[in-house]
Amino acid sequence: MRERVIEEYLRKKVKETGGIAYKMTSPARRALPDRMCLFPNGVLVFVECKAPGRKPTKLQAIEMNRIKELGHQAVYVDSHVAIDYLIRWALQKGKDNVGNETKGLKA
């Protein structure tokens, strides 16, 4: 199975939750995770997609650690099972967030 199959499955599953899986690209930051996934109820996860059994490169791992140090979720997935687990986690996290929204912010 190729990485693009994993990435397409992720995009499809996030969409089914009512979320959005933005494709991330940057000429200045080659090691950004593949997708920025926004789930209902304020859950944001940066996701690096890999072919089964593959791991992030050293540079990708560094970039994911930077994201985590800022308090965000950053993970890699290499299978449909891993994506299904991520979706369940994000939806549960979203349920936990309901009622805890930041109040008083104005756009």
VEXBAVO-640250 format. One record per atom (N, C-alpha, C): residue number from 1; atom name; x, y, z. Coordinates in Angstrom, 2 decimals, padded with zeros to 5 digits. Last residue first. Layout:
VEXBAVO-640250
   k  a    east   north      up
 NUM CA       X       Y       Z
...
//
This chain:
VEXBAVO-640250
   k  a    east   north      up
 107  N -013.44  038.16  016.91
 107 CA -012.73  038.04  015.63
 107  C -012.39  039.41  015.08
 106  N -012.94  037.90  020.37
 106 CA -013.65  038.52  019.25
 106  C -012.79  038.43  018.01
 105  N -013.50  035.94  023.25
 105 CA -012.62  036.30  022.12
 105  C -013.45  036.88  021.00
 104  N -015.24  035.08  025.22
 104 CA -014.83  036.47  025.21
 104  C -013.88  036.86  024.10
 103  N -014.11  031.80  026.07
 103 CA -015.16  032.80  025.94
 103  C -014.56  034.20  025.89
 102  N -013.14  028.74  024.81
 102 CA -012.65  030.03  025.30
 102  C -013.74  031.06  025.05
 101  N -015.09  025.89  025.80
 101 CA -014.60  026.82  024.79
 101  C -014.10  028.10  025.46
 100  N -016.11  023.80  027.20
 100 CA -014.85  024.37  027.68
 100  C -014.26  025.36  026.70
  99  N -018.28  022.73  025.96
  99 CA -018.53  023.48  027.18
  99  C -017.27  024.12  027.76
  98  N -016.44  020.09  024.70
  98 CA -017.73  020.79  024.67
  98  C -017.98  021.44  026.02
  97  N -014.17  018.53  025.02
  97 CA -014.01  019.98  024.87
  97  C -015.32  020.75  024.96
  96  N -015.00  015.91  025.00
  96 CA -014.46  016.43  026.25
  96  C -014.35  017.95  026.22
  95  N -015.61  015.69  022.31
  95 CA -016.70  015.60  023.28
  95  C -016.26  016.17  024.62
  94  N -012.98  015.84  021.31
  94 CA -013.95  016.89  020.98
  94  C -015.13  016.88  021.94
  93  N -011.97  013.43  022.22
  93 CA -011.36  014.68  022.70
  93  C -012.32  015.85  022.45
  92  N -013.53  011.72  020.64
  92 CA -013.68  011.71  022.10
  92  C -013.12  012.99  022.71
  91  N -012.54  012.42  018.11
  91 CA -013.96  012.62  018.42
  91  C -014.21  012.61  019.92
  90  N -009.86  011.67  018.39
  90 CA -010.21  013.08  018.13
  90  C -011.67  013.35  018.46
  89  N -010.05  008.87  018.80
  89 CA -009.44  009.72  019.81
  89  C -009.90  011.17  019.64
  88  N -011.22  008.05  016.35
  88 CA -011.92  007.81  017.63
  88  C -011.39  008.72  018.72
  87  N -009.13  008.88  014.61
  87 CA -010.47  009.44  014.49
  87  C -011.26  009.26  015.79
  86  N -007.00  007.23  015.48
  86 CA -006.89  008.69  015.56
  86  C -008.27  009.34  015.50
  85  N -008.06  004.70  014.79
  85 CA -007.77  005.02  016.20
  85  C -007.70  006.54  016.39
  84  N -008.12  004.98  012.01
  84 CA -009.37  004.75  012.74
  84  C -009.20  005.07  014.23
  83  N -005.36  005.23  011.56
  83 CA -006.26  006.35  011.25
  83  C -007.57  006.19  012.00
  82  N -004.48  002.68  012.29
  82 CA -003.96  003.86  013.00
  82  C -004.86  005.08  012.77
  81  N -005.86  001.17  010.36
  81 CA -006.12  000.96  011.79
  81  C -005.66  002.18  012.60
  80  N -004.67  001.97  008.01
  80 CA -006.07  002.32  008.23
  80  C -006.43  002.17  009.70
  79  N -001.32  003.21  008.65
  79 CA -002.30  002.17  008.36
  79  C -003.71  002.70  008.55
  78  N  000.40  005.07  009.61
  78 CA  000.89  004.24  008.51
  78  C -000.07  003.10  008.17
  77  N  000.72  008.37  010.87
  77 CA -000.10  007.18  010.69
  77  C  000.44  006.40  009.50
  76  N  002.00  010.51  013.41
  76 CA  002.11  009.92  012.08
  76  C  001.26  008.68  012.05
  75  N  001.06  013.66  014.96
  75 CA  001.22  012.21  014.93
  75  C  001.55  011.77  013.51
  74  N  000.60  016.20  017.18
  74 CA  001.27  015.87  015.92
  74  C  001.57  014.38  015.96
  73  N -001.23  018.66  018.90
  73 CA -001.07  017.25  018.61
  73  C -000.39  017.08  017.25
  72  N  000.38  021.42  020.62
  72 CA -000.54  020.84  019.64
  72  C -000.27  019.35  019.47
  71  N  002.24  022.77  022.19
  71 CA  001.00  022.30  022.81
  71  C -000.02  021.71  021.87
  70  N  004.66  023.32  021.22
  70 CA  003.73  024.44  021.25
  70  C  002.35  024.04  021.79
  69  N  005.77  020.82  021.13
  69 CA  006.27  021.75  022.16
  69  C  005.38  022.98  022.28
  68  N  004.53  019.81  018.83
  68 CA  004.13  019.30  020.15
  68  C  004.57  020.24  021.27
  67  N  005.99  021.21  016.88
  67 CA  004.54  021.39  016.97
  67  C  004.05  020.95  018.35
  66  N  008.51  020.14  017.35
  66 CA  008.28  021.59  017.49
  66  C  006.80  021.88  017.68
  65  N  008.05  017.46  016.67
  65 CA  008.36  017.81  018.06
  65  C  008.18  019.29  018.32
  64  N  007.71  017.72  013.93
  64 CA  006.57  017.28  014.74
  64  C  006.82  017.59  016.21
  63  N  010.33  018.47  013.23
  63 CA  009.22  019.40  012.99
  63  C  008.00  019.02  013.82
  62  N  011.70  016.11  013.93
  62 CA  012.05  017.39  014.57
  62  C  010.90  018.38  014.43
  61  N  010.51  014.32  012.16
  61 CA  010.37  014.11  013.61
  61  C  010.69  015.39  014.36
  60  N  011.42  015.36  009.73
  60 CA  009.99  015.35  010.02
  60  C  009.74  015.17  011.52
  59  N  014.17  014.84  010.02
  59 CA  013.70  016.23  009.90
  59  C  012.20  016.33  010.19
  58  N  014.14  012.03  010.05
  58 CA  014.67  012.77  011.20
  58  C  014.15  014.22  011.19
  57  N  010.98  010.86  008.73
  57 CA  012.41  011.14  008.63
  57  C  012.85  011.91  009.87
  56  N  008.61  008.54  010.16
  56 CA  009.00  009.89  009.72
  56  C  010.52  010.01  009.63
  55  N  008.58  005.13  008.88
  55 CA  008.60  006.10  009.98
  55  C  008.94  007.48  009.42
  54  N  006.70  002.37  007.52
  54 CA  007.65  003.48  007.38
  54  C  007.50  004.44  008.55
  53  N  004.65  000.53  007.80
  53 CA  005.98  000.18  008.30
  53  C  007.02  001.27  008.20
  52  N  002.83  001.76  005.03
  52 CA  002.92  000.81  006.14
  52  C  004.36  000.44  006.50
  51  N  003.73  005.18  004.35
  51 CA  003.40  003.83  003.87
  51  C  003.55  002.88  005.05
  50  N  002.41  007.92  006.26
  50 CA  003.52  007.08  005.81
  50  C  002.98  005.78  005.24
  49  N  001.54  011.24  007.04
  49 CA  001.12  009.94  006.51
  49  C  002.34  009.21  005.97
  48  N  001.26  013.26  009.79
  48 CA  002.21  012.82  008.76
  48  C  001.78  011.42  008.33
  47  N -000.92  015.69  010.97
  47 CA -000.74  014.27  010.68
  47  C  000.25  014.08  009.53
  46  N -002.04  017.63  013.63
  46 CA -001.16  017.61  012.47
  46  C -000.77  016.15  012.23
  45  N -005.23  018.35  014.81
  45 CA -004.14  017.37  014.82
  45  C -003.35  017.50  013.52
  44  N -007.59  019.89  016.85
  44 CA -006.65  020.09  015.74
  44  C -005.51  019.09  015.88
  43  N -010.86  020.37  017.90
  43 CA -009.71  019.47  017.95
  43  C -008.89  019.63  016.67
  42  N -013.30  021.83  018.12
  42 CA -012.02  022.44  018.43
  42  C -010.82  021.53  018.53
  41  N -015.63  020.50  017.32
  41 CA -015.44  020.86  018.72
  41  C -014.00  021.22  019.07
  40  N -014.50  018.44  014.57
  40 CA -015.52  019.20  015.30
  40  C -015.11  019.43  016.76
  39  N -011.05  018.84  013.49
  39 CA -012.21  018.03  013.83
  39  C -013.24  018.91  014.51
  38  N -008.70  019.34  011.14
  38 CA -009.57  020.07  012.05
  38  C -010.83  019.26  012.24
  37  N -005.50  018.44  010.35
  37 CA -006.86  017.94  010.48
  37  C -007.61  018.70  011.56
  36  N -003.21  018.96  008.06
  36 CA -003.67  019.63  009.27
  36  C -005.15  019.28  009.37
  35  N -000.87  016.67  006.58
  35 CA -002.22  017.20  006.75
  35  C -002.41  017.90  008.09
  34  N  001.91  016.14  006.54
  34 CA  001.13  016.15  005.31
  34  C -000.21  016.86  005.45
  33  N  004.15  018.27  008.46
  33 CA  003.27  017.11  008.32
  33  C  002.38  017.27  007.08
  32  N  007.10  019.72  006.97
  32 CA  005.79  019.87  007.60
  32  C  004.99  018.58  007.48
  31  N  009.63  019.77  005.84
  31 CA  009.29  018.65  006.71
  31  C  007.94  018.80  007.43
  30  N  010.18  022.10  004.40
  30 CA  009.96  020.84  003.69
  30  C  009.40  019.73  004.56
  29  N  009.52  025.16  004.49
  29 CA  009.53  024.12  005.54
  29  C  009.19  022.78  004.91
  28  N  009.37  026.79  002.28
  28 CA  010.39  027.11  003.28
  28  C  010.52  026.02  004.35
  27  N  007.24  025.92  000.76
  27 CA  008.57  025.88  000.16
  27  C  009.68  026.10  001.19
  26  N  004.82  023.85  002.06
  26 CA  005.54  025.10  002.29
  26  C  006.91  025.00  001.65
  25  N  001.64  022.36  002.54
  25 CA  002.87  022.47  001.77
  25  C  003.51  023.82  002.08
  24  N -000.94  020.27  003.59
  24 CA  000.04  021.29  003.97
  24  C  001.27  021.22  003.07
  23  N -004.37  019.91  003.16
  23 CA -003.05  019.50  002.68
  23  C -002.08  020.62  003.00
  22  N -006.77  019.63  005.76
  22 CA -006.04  020.49  004.82
  22  C -004.70  019.88  004.45
  21  N -009.43  018.10  006.39
  21 CA -008.03  017.67  006.42
  21  C -007.27  018.47  005.36
  20  N -012.18  018.78  008.48
  20 CA -011.43  019.15  007.27
  20  C -010.00  018.69  007.45
  19  N -015.20  017.12  009.71
  19 CA -013.97  017.89  009.79
  19  C -013.36  018.18  008.44
  18  N -017.20  015.37  009.75
  18 CA -017.60  016.77  009.63
  18  C -016.40  017.70  009.69
  17  N -016.36  012.83  009.64
  17 CA -016.64  013.35  010.99
  17  C -017.22  014.76  010.94
  16  N -015.77  012.52  006.96
  16 CA -016.95  011.83  007.49
  16  C -017.32  012.32  008.89
  15  N -013.31  013.84  006.82
  15 CA -014.49  014.46  006.21
  15  C -015.77  013.83  006.75
  14  N -011.69  011.89  007.99
  14 CA -011.86  013.19  008.66
  14  C -013.11  013.88  008.13
  13  N -011.90  009.88  006.02
  13 CA -012.40  009.63  007.37
  13  C -012.60  010.94  008.15
  12  N -010.68  011.13  003.76
  12 CA -012.06  010.64  003.71
  12  C -012.64  010.48  005.11
  11  N -008.07  011.60  004.71
  11 CA -008.90  012.71  004.25
  11  C -010.38  012.32  004.26
  10  N -007.24  008.92  005.21
  10 CA -007.31  009.91  006.29
  10  C -008.24  011.04  005.90
   9  N -007.30  007.92  002.60
   9 CA -008.18  007.32  003.62
   9  C -008.34  008.29  004.79
   8  N -005.27  009.48  001.48
   8 CA -006.64  009.60  000.97
   8  C -007.65  009.02  001.97
   7  N -003.05  008.52  002.93
   7 CA -003.44  009.93  003.02
   7  C -004.89  010.14  002.54
   6  N -002.95  005.84  002.10
   6 CA -003.14  006.17  003.52
   6  C -003.65  007.60  003.66
   5  N -002.44  006.28 -000.60
   5 CA -003.64  005.55 -000.21
   5  C -003.97  005.83  001.25
   4  N  000.04  007.53 -000.51
   4 CA -001.10  008.31 -000.98
   4  C -002.43  007.62 -000.66
   3  N  001.75  005.46  000.30
   3 CA  001.45  006.57  001.22
   3  C  000.20  007.33  000.79
   2  N  000.53  002.21 -000.78
   2 CA  001.32  003.43 -000.89
   2  C  000.86  004.51  000.08
   1  N  000.85 -001.18  000.00
   1 CA  000.00  000.00  000.00
   1  C  000.89  001.24  000.00
//
